[in-house]
Amino acid sequence: MDCNYASAFSVLSSLYDIKIDFAAVEPELDDNGDVTKEHRVNKQRITMSPALAKDLAEKLSDIVASYESRYGKIPEVLTTE
């Protein structure tokens, strides 16, 4: 199984499917190696039926609730989209 790390995502939908694009935010460096800006690199698109997306949302909600009860509240992610 291929494994990618995602630090960003976006969700698209139509009548028949839901698409989730996973991406990584990577730095752009100048000649001195200093970060000048960041850019988004798309890594993977997953397309699924609305029914499967609903099941995924429920499973993610359950696992996040379990994680937070064990380790504490997860801080909100600031997005720039």
N, C-alpha and C positions, 0 to 999 in steps of 0.2 A: 504494500500500500504506500502510495506517495504521501508525504507529509509536508505541509506548508504552514508557516506561521503567518497569521493575519493580525494587523494592528488597526485595520479599518474595514468597513463593509458598507455596502449600499443595497437596498432592496427595491426591486422593480416588480410590477404586477400587471397582468392582463386578465381577461375573463377566464382564460384556461390554465394559466400557470403563474408561479411566483419564481422570480430569479433573485438569487443572492450572490452578489459579487464580493469576493474577499480580496483584500489588497494589503500591501505593506507600505508604510510611509518610510521613505528612505531619504537620508540627507544628501544634499549636493554640496560638494566641497570646493573651495577656491584653491589656488596654487599653494597656499600655505597650510592647507589641510583644515581650514576653519569652515564651519558650516555656514553656508550663505542662505540656503533655504531648504525646504523639504518638498519632495514630490511623491505622488502616489503611484505605485506600480501594481497593476492588477495581476493577481496570482491565479484565481480560480473563479469560475461561475458555476453555480449549482442551480439547476432548474428542476422544479417539482410541482406537483399538483397542489391546488389550494388545500385539499384535505390533508395531504402529507405535511404541508407547511403549518397547518393548524396543530397537528399532532406534535411536530417539532417544537412549536412555540410553547405548548403545554409541558413538554418534557424539559425544555430549557428553564421554564419558570420553576418547575419542581426542583431541579438540580441547583439552581441559584438560591432558592429558599433554604435548601438543605445545607449548602455551603455557608450561607450567612448565619444560620443557626449554630454552626460549628465554629466558624472563624471570625464572625462579626460582619457588619455591614460593608458591602463593596462600595467604594466611592463612585460617584457619577463620572462618566467619561465626557470630556469636553470635545465636541466635534466642530469641524470647521467647514462643513459642507454647506 
